[in-house]
Amino acid sequence: MAGLNLRFTDEELDALRARAEAEGRSMQAFAHDAVMTAIDAHTRLFDEAADHVLRVSEELNRRLA
């Protein structure tokens, strides 16, 4: 499995450590899940936007075909 080094300020690292501890998880697991959640949210928003564009331009696309 590939790795990635991230840099945080001392304050950011303290916040990450505190949040991970509060959830009983490692900082690595917490950071991994946060990144994957952000990726999933971006993908979902992109897909929703694409669906919207296709829906609202359906008539125009039909005419141009």
C-alpha positions, -999 to +999 in steps of 0.1 A: +000+000+000+014+034-009+020+061+017+017+099+018+034+124+040+012+153+052+024+185+069+004+202+096+009+232+118+014+223+155-022+235+161-036+214+133-017+184+145-030+189+180-066+192+167-061+160+147-047+141+176-075+153+199-102+144+175-088+110+167-084+103+204-120+114+211-131+088+186-108+061+198-090+059+165-054+064+153-045+097+136-037+078+105-071+061+103-089+094+111-070+113+084-075+085+059-112+084+064-114+123+063-097+123+029-118+095+015-150+112+027-139+144+009-132+125-023-166+107-021-184+140-015-167+157-044-175+127-067-211+128-055-214+165-061-199+162-096-222+134-105-253+154-093-242+184-113-237+163-144-271+147-140-287+181-136-270+194-168-281+164-187-316+167-174-320+204-182-304+202-216-323+170-227-346+188-251-318+208-266-297+177-270-326+159-287-330+188-312-293+189-320-291+151-326 
